Structure formats: structure tokens, C-alpha cells
Amino acid sequence: MPDMPTYWVQVFERAEGRVVPSRRIPVSGQAEARATAAAMFPTVPAAAALCLVSDDDGRICTTTIIAAFGDVPHDYPETLLQA
């Protein structure tokens, strides 16, 4: 079965002076991910619209930031691949 992309918005909050991931909001596609992240940004330090592709075992193979708003940590996509 071909790998299917999934889309979601990662919301970030401040904790102990750092910007850290908090809520994940699943969305139906790329346009919704971008719009939701943009809408969330005025109320949070950062939000990112993401596309993830997982293998048949559910492990994340690739992550792509579609859009980033605010102080999204530059190494955030790599942390998903290490999980």
C-alpha cells in the first residue's frame, strides 16, 4: 500500500523560556493546515502546518513544514523522525 500523507498543525507554547510543542490538531489537507496554523498564531508563540508521511508500521518517514508562523524551533522536524 502506498504511503499516505497526513496533515496537522503543531501548536507551540512557552515553557521555562523556551518554545516547546504542545497541542497537535489533525486537519484534512494542506490548505486547511496552512489556514489553521495562520489562525492560531495570534494566540500562541508559534504554529506550524505539517505534512507527515508514515510507513506501513506507522513510523514517520518524512516531515515537511508547509508553513511556519512565529518562533518554530528550527530543528523541530528532525525531532519527529527521532521519535
C-alpha positions in Angstrom: 0.0 0.0 0.0 1.4 3.4 -0.9 2.4 5.8 1.9 -0.3 8.4 2.5 0.4 11.8 3.8 -1.3 13.1 6.9 -1.7 16.8 7.8 -1.8 18.5 11.1 -1.0 21.7 12.9 1.5 21.8 15.7 0.9 24.5 18.3 3.9 25.7 20.4 3.8 27.3 23.8 6.5 28.9 26.0 7.8 26.9 28.9 10.7 28.0 31.1 11.8 30.5 28.5 11.7 28.0 25.5 9.2 27.4 22.8 8.0 23.8 23.0 5.5 21.8 21.2 2.1 21.4 22.9 -1.2 20.6 21.0 -1.5 18.8 17.7 -4.5 19.5 15.6 -5.3 17.0 12.9 -6.6 18.5 9.6 -7.8 17.2 6.3 -5.3 18.7 3.9 -2.6 21.1 3.1 -4.8 24.2 2.7 -6.6 23.6 5.9 -3.3 23.0 7.7 -1.9 26.4 6.5 -5.1 28.2 7.3 -5.4 26.7 10.8 -1.8 27.5 11.7 -2.2 31.1 10.5 -5.4 31.5 12.5 -3.8 30.0 15.7 -0.7 32.2 15.5 -2.1 35.4 17.1 -2.8 33.5 20.3 0.3 31.3 20.6 4.1 31.9 20.3 4.3 29.7 17.2 2.3 27.3 15.0 3.4 25.1 12.1 1.4 23.4 9.3 2.9 19.9 8.8 2.7 17.1 6.3 3.9 13.7 7.6 4.4 10.5 5.6 4.5 7.3 7.6 5.4 3.7 6.6 3.1 0.7 6.9 4.3 0.3 10.6 3.2 3.8 11.4 6.8 5.2 11.7 7.2 8.7 10.3 9.4 8.6 7.2 9.3 12.3 6.2 8.1 15.5 7.6 7.6 18.7 5.7 6.8 22.1 7.2 4.2 23.6 4.9 4.1 26.9 6.7 5.5 28.2 9.9 4.3 31.1 11.9 6.3 32.6 14.8 9.2 31.0 16.7 9.0 27.4 15.4 12.2 25.7 16.6 14.5 25.2 13.5 15.2 21.5 14.5 11.5 20.6 15.1 11.0 18.3 12.0 14.1 16.2 12.9 12.7 15.6 16.4 9.7 13.9 14.9 11.9 11.5 12.9 13.8 10.5 16.1 10.7 9.6 18.0 
